[in-house]
Amino acid sequence: MAGHSKWANIQHRKNRQDAKRGKIFTRLIKEITVAARLGGGEADSNPRLRLAIEKARDQNLPGDNIQNAIRRGTGQLEGIAYEELRYEGYGIGGAAVMVDCMTDNKTRTVADVRHAFTKNGGNLGGAGSVAFLFKHCGQLVYAPGTDEAKLMDAAIEAGAEDVITNDDGSIEVMTAPNDFVAVRTALEKAGFRAELAEVTFKPTAENAMKGDEAARMQGLLDALEGIDDVQEVYTTAVLETA
């Protein structure tokens, strides 16, 4: 982690998410709807739906919105049928970028994603061009100063896959995707509350950037995240923040 601060990047990301709360609600509703459509409306038997509901509650999405999204997914209410798409490409300096979308118009979405890449110095690649550079996993990040030994003991007991201490003192607990909710719940009961907690695609290697290069990469990420059909953007780029 030399050369950049993991913790500073986590805080920067959280601040950006807070500024986009309205769009986050829309994306959460889409995820709940699709999860319910694919796996049924019972969270206990649908891990993807359970995770989507947990994430929605973390963002204070009203309960009525959650229930209505589930009903739309299971066909109890009319709604739009969304298709899941993934686009892969390269950003500034060859940093890998993976973009997950939900859309009712594939032609519109691919055009928007391609335009964002092209206009901001990136290149849209083919399927599988960068996916191998990411690992699907659960990630919980704890603030510098957290008791490393106690957290590690609790994480191992809860079934975590790995515990990583970064150079800046922040600590990451990694889980299998399906174990994320159980591990997070166990750690919260043990008194550990994560500053960031999500099932994500974590890069297996990172591209540290600063200065103009970082600013240009941020511009690409902003353009992609600003597309209505985009759910999540993953990248190997780690941007040095002021």
C-alpha positions as CSV (number, residue, x, y, z in Angstrom):
1,M,0.0,0.0,0.0
2,A,3.0,2.3,-0.2
3,G,2.5,5.6,-2.0
4,H,-1.2,6.1,-1.2
5,S,-3.6,6.1,1.7
6,K,-6.2,3.4,1.7
7,W,-8.1,5.2,4.4
8,A,-8.1,8.5,2.6
9,N,-9.5,6.8,-0.5
10,I,-12.3,5.2,1.6
11,Q,-13.3,8.5,3.1
12,H,-13.2,10.2,-0.3
13,R,-15.4,7.4,-1.7
14,K,-17.9,7.7,1.1
15,N,-18.2,11.5,0.6
16,R,-18.9,11.0,-3.1
17,Q,-21.6,8.4,-2.3
18,D,-23.3,10.7,0.1
19,A,-23.4,13.4,-2.6
20,K,-25.2,11.0,-4.9
21,R,-27.8,9.6,-2.4
22,G,-30.8,10.1,-4.7
23,K,-29.1,8.1,-7.4
24,I,-28.0,5.5,-4.9
25,F,-31.7,4.9,-3.9
26,T,-32.6,4.3,-7.6
27,R,-29.8,1.8,-7.9
28,L,-30.7,0.0,-4.7
29,I,-34.3,-0.4,-5.9
30,K,-33.2,-1.9,-9.2
31,E,-31.0,-4.4,-7.4
32,I,-33.7,-5.4,-5.0
33,T,-36.2,-5.8,-7.9
34,V,-33.8,-8.0,-9.9
35,A,-32.8,-10.1,-6.9
36,A,-36.4,-10.8,-6.1
37,R,-37.2,-11.6,-9.7
38,L,-34.3,-14.1,-10.0
39,G,-34.4,-15.7,-6.5
40,G,-37.8,-15.0,-5.1
41,G,-39.1,-12.6,-2.5
42,E,-38.0,-14.3,0.7
43,A,-34.7,-12.9,1.9
44,D,-34.0,-15.9,4.1
45,S,-33.8,-18.2,1.1
46,N,-32.4,-15.6,-1.4
47,P,-28.8,-14.5,-0.4
48,R,-28.7,-11.8,-3.1
49,L,-32.0,-10.3,-1.9
50,R,-30.9,-10.4,1.7
51,L,-27.7,-8.6,0.8
52,A,-29.5,-6.0,-1.3
53,I,-31.9,-5.3,1.6
54,E,-29.1,-4.9,4.1
55,K,-27.4,-2.4,1.7
56,A,-30.6,-0.5,1.3
57,R,-31.1,-0.3,5.1
58,D,-27.6,0.9,5.5
59,Q,-28.4,3.8,3.1
60,N,-31.7,4.5,5.0
61,L,-33.9,3.5,2.0
62,P,-37.5,3.6,3.4
63,G,-39.1,0.2,4.1
64,D,-42.1,0.9,1.8
65,N,-39.6,1.4,-1.1
66,I,-37.9,-1.9,-0.3
67,Q,-41.2,-3.9,-0.1
68,N,-42.5,-2.3,-3.3
69,A,-39.3,-3.3,-5.1
70,I,-39.7,-6.8,-3.9
71,R,-43.3,-6.9,-5.1
72,R,-42.3,-5.6,-8.5
73,G,-39.6,-8.3,-8.7
74,T,-42.0,-11.1,-7.8
75,G,-44.7,-9.8,-10.2
76,Q,-47.1,-8.6,-7.5
77,L,-46.7,-5.1,-8.9
78,E,-46.1,-3.9,-12.4
79,G,-42.6,-2.7,-13.2
80,I,-39.8,-2.5,-15.7
81,A,-37.9,-5.6,-16.6
82,Y,-34.2,-4.9,-16.2
83,E,-31.4,-6.7,-17.9
84,E,-28.0,-7.1,-16.2
85,L,-25.0,-6.2,-18.3
86,R,-21.3,-5.9,-17.6
87,Y,-18.8,-3.8,-19.6
88,E,-15.0,-4.0,-19.3
89,G,-12.3,-1.6,-20.4
90,Y,-9.2,0.4,-19.7
91,G,-8.8,3.9,-18.2
92,I,-5.9,6.3,-17.8
93,G,-2.5,4.6,-17.7
94,G,-4.0,1.2,-18.5
95,A,-6.0,0.9,-15.3
96,A,-8.7,-1.7,-15.5
97,V,-12.4,-0.7,-15.2
98,M,-15.4,-2.9,-14.9
99,V,-18.9,-1.5,-15.1
100,D,-22.1,-3.3,-14.0
101,C,-25.4,-2.0,-15.4
102,M,-29.1,-2.7,-15.2
103,T,-31.1,-1.5,-18.1
104,D,-34.3,-1.7,-20.1
105,N,-32.5,-0.6,-23.2
106,K,-29.2,-2.3,-24.0
107,T,-28.5,-0.2,-27.1
108,R,-28.8,3.0,-25.1
109,T,-26.6,1.7,-22.3
110,V,-23.7,0.4,-24.4
111,A,-23.7,3.7,-26.3
112,D,-23.5,5.7,-23.1
113,V,-20.8,3.6,-21.6
114,R,-18.7,3.6,-24.8
115,H,-19.1,7.4,-25.0
116,A,-17.9,7.9,-21.4
117,F,-14.8,5.8,-22.0
118,T,-14.0,7.4,-25.3
119,K,-14.6,11.0,-24.2
120,N,-12.5,10.6,-21.1
121,G,-9.4,8.9,-22.4
122,G,-10.4,5.3,-21.9
123,N,-11.1,2.3,-24.1
124,L,-14.1,-0.1,-24.0
125,G,-12.8,-3.7,-24.2
126,G,-14.4,-7.0,-24.8
127,A,-16.0,-9.4,-22.4
128,G,-13.4,-10.9,-20.1
129,S,-10.7,-8.4,-20.9
130,V,-10.2,-7.2,-17.3
131,A,-12.5,-9.3,-15.1
132,F,-9.6,-11.6,-14.2
133,L,-8.0,-8.7,-12.4
134,F,-10.7,-8.6,-9.8
135,K,-11.8,-11.0,-7.1
136,H,-15.5,-11.2,-6.1
137,C,-15.6,-11.0,-2.3
138,G,-17.0,-9.3,0.8
139,Q,-15.0,-6.4,2.2
140,L,-15.3,-4.7,5.5
141,V,-12.9,-1.8,6.3
142,Y,-12.2,-0.6,9.8
143,A,-10.7,2.7,10.9
144,P,-7.1,3.2,11.9
145,G,-6.8,2.6,15.6
146,T,-9.1,-0.5,15.7
147,D,-7.7,-3.2,17.9
148,E,-6.1,-5.5,15.4
149,A,-5.7,-8.5,17.5
150,K,-9.3,-8.5,18.8
151,L,-10.7,-7.9,15.4
152,M,-8.6,-10.7,13.9
153,D,-9.7,-13.1,16.5
154,A,-13.4,-12.2,16.0
155,A,-13.1,-12.3,12.2
156,I,-11.5,-15.7,12.2
157,E,-14.2,-17.0,14.5
158,A,-16.9,-15.5,12.3
159,G,-15.6,-17.3,9.3
160,A,-13.7,-14.5,7.5
161,E,-11.2,-15.5,4.7
162,D,-8.5,-13.0,5.5
163,V,-7.6,-9.9,7.6
164,I,-5.3,-7.3,6.0
165,T,-3.7,-4.4,7.9
166,N,-2.8,-1.5,5.6
167,D,0.2,0.8,5.9
168,D,-2.1,3.6,7.1
169,G,-3.5,1.5,10.0
170,S,-6.9,0.7,8.5
171,I,-7.9,-2.9,8.6
172,E,-9.7,-4.9,5.9
173,V,-11.7,-8.1,6.6
174,M,-12.3,-10.2,3.5
175,T,-15.1,-12.8,3.2
176,A,-16.6,-15.1,0.6
177,P,-19.6,-13.3,-1.0
178,N,-22.2,-15.6,0.6
179,D,-20.6,-15.3,4.1
180,F,-20.5,-11.5,4.1
181,V,-23.8,-10.8,6.0
182,A,-23.0,-13.5,8.6
183,V,-19.5,-12.2,9.2
184,R,-20.6,-8.6,9.3
185,T,-23.3,-9.4,11.8
186,A,-21.0,-11.4,14.0
187,L,-18.4,-8.6,14.1
188,E,-21.0,-6.0,14.9
189,K,-22.1,-8.1,17.8
190,A,-18.5,-8.2,18.9
191,G,-18.4,-4.4,18.9
192,F,-16.7,-3.8,15.6
193,R,-18.6,-1.5,13.1
194,A,-17.1,-1.1,9.6
195,E,-16.7,2.2,8.0
196,L,-17.2,0.5,4.6
197,A,-19.0,-2.8,4.2
198,E,-19.9,-4.3,0.8
199,V,-19.8,-7.2,-1.5
200,T,-17.5,-6.0,-4.3
201,F,-15.0,-6.9,-6.9
202,K,-11.6,-6.1,-5.3
203,P,-8.6,-5.6,-7.6
204,T,-5.9,-8.2,-7.2
205,A,-3.3,-5.5,-8.1
206,E,-3.6,-1.7,-8.0
207,N,-2.6,1.2,-10.2
208,A,-1.6,4.1,-7.9
209,M,-2.2,7.5,-9.5
210,K,-1.7,11.2,-8.5
211,G,-1.7,14.6,-10.0
212,D,-3.1,15.1,-13.5
213,E,-3.3,11.4,-14.1
214,A,-5.5,10.9,-11.1
215,A,-7.7,13.8,-12.1
216,R,-8.2,12.4,-15.5
217,M,-9.0,9.0,-14.1
218,Q,-11.5,10.5,-11.7
219,G,-13.2,12.3,-14.7
220,L,-13.7,8.9,-16.4
221,L,-15.1,7.3,-13.2
222,D,-17.4,10.3,-12.7
223,A,-18.7,10.0,-16.2
224,L,-19.4,6.3,-15.9
225,E,-21.0,6.6,-12.5
226,G,-23.2,9.4,-13.8
227,I,-24.9,7.1,-16.3
228,D,-28.4,6.2,-15.1
229,D,-28.1,2.6,-16.1
230,V,-24.8,2.0,-14.2
231,Q,-25.0,0.2,-10.9
232,E,-21.4,-0.1,-9.9
233,V,-18.0,0.8,-11.2
234,Y,-14.9,-1.2,-10.2
235,T,-11.3,-0.2,-11.0
236,T,-7.7,-1.1,-10.2
237,A,-6.9,2.6,-10.0
238,V,-6.2,4.0,-6.6
239,L,-6.3,7.8,-6.7
240,E,-4.2,10.0,-4.4
241,T,-6.6,12.5,-2.8
242,A,-5.6,15.9,-1.6
